[in-house]
Amino acid sequence: MRLLFPIFLCCLLHTSLSAQLRLAGTVLDSTNQAPIPFATVYFDGTTNGQTTDDDGKFSLPLQGIELPALLVVSHIGYRTQSVLIEDATQRITIALGVQGQMIQTVVVQDEDRRMENLQEFRATFLGTDDWGKRAKINNEEAILFNRDRRDKKLNTTSKRFRKIVLQGNRTDGTWAEDSSYYAFEEILNLQARGKAPLEISLPDLGYTLQVDLTRFLSSYKQGKTSHLGHYFFIPAESKSGKPKAKHLRNRQFAYYNSALHFLRSLYNDQLEENGYRVYEQSRNRFGQKPQLKEIDLQPYLRKVEGEQMEIDGLAGKHLAILYYGDAKGRPLPRNKHKKKQPIQSGIFIGEDHCRIRADGTMGDSDIAFSGYIGTRGVAWILPSDYQPESLK
């Protein structure tokens, strides 16, 4: 018994010190080393952030943050900077460079179509469901658009095909003098980036989302949309400091059967307990229909440094994900799957050595979701430090 007390005391002290650990630093102007007040400093994808004081200083708690973690610093008029934090033993200094002049040709190029671009961007980025329609980008003037185009000709030497083109009443191009072809510009994609952090209201989840959008691409040929950037979630809690009941319910509903939920379940070897079953398309003989075969993903995972795992041996694979949940979206045990229609998603592993983290994030790994998980917009996004609470 005498030995147990010192051990217990050491463990208690270690836990207390971990909870008190903070990352402190200063944000400066790179040109004159002057402190920058009111710069936003946050851990990417979380609710953990603050603005710098009059001396450019900040201090962020590390409780619940899994290192290494990406620290992002932004301020209007300066280039956004990110720093990988691997430990918090020293005070850090971050110097921001002044934002240069934006290339105005990008704005002029699509000036006449800006409203059309905005409508398409809102629908693709935020989503077209009720949550997506209620979400709002408060500073749309900060979005810059561009598109890739290529010259294309429709050969209309055939009278029948020429008639079809004429009936289309197209106004996006010109006819050849002899009507042998119709020339036009084919639009290949929609691109966007932010010249300042975007402020997005998510009323259904109860967050104000700050997005430092570096790249958005909607490719029409591939039928895929991707976006890169940094995300900071500011909870819109009530005056009591607690989330509203409807926000708690919606956050939980958004969490279950999300990429965050799936990857956490995969990392912890708890897919089945969390309502998931994963299938791959089995090889078949010529002339036979392909069959779906349930697959165990654990043999393809290996632990690497930190709280990370790598997925190996599934490069180029498209896998089907079936999720079984109750009316509130919560996972059902396997013995109740037969009576429930599953929700289907897909996952594509682009290459070997794709990393996933214990918090359910994947960094820049070549992993893409499709189906239900893949088509939900930013209006459904949750911070990586979110944990579902038990609701009545």
Buried (B, 14 or more C-beta within 10 A) or exposed (E): EEEEEEEEEEEEEEEEEEEEBEBEBBBBBBEEEEBBBEBBBBBBBBBBBEEBBEEBBBEBBBEBBBBBBBBBBBBEEBEBBBBEBEEBEEEBEBBBEEBEEEEEEBBEBBEEEBEEBBEBBBBBBBBEBEBBBBBBBEEEEBBBBBBEEEEEEBEBEEEEEBEEBEEEEEEEBEBEEEEEBBEBEEEBBBBBBBBBBBBBBBBBBBBBBBBBBEEBBBBEEEEEBEBEBBBBBBBBEEEEEEBEEEBBBBBBBBBBBBBBBBBBBBBEEEBBEBBBBBBBEEEEEEEEEEEEEEBEBEEBBEEEEEBBBBBBEBEEBEBBBBBBBEEEBBBBEEEEBEEEEBBBBBBBBEEBEBBBBBBBBBBEBEBBBBBBBBBBBBBBBBBBBBEBEEEE
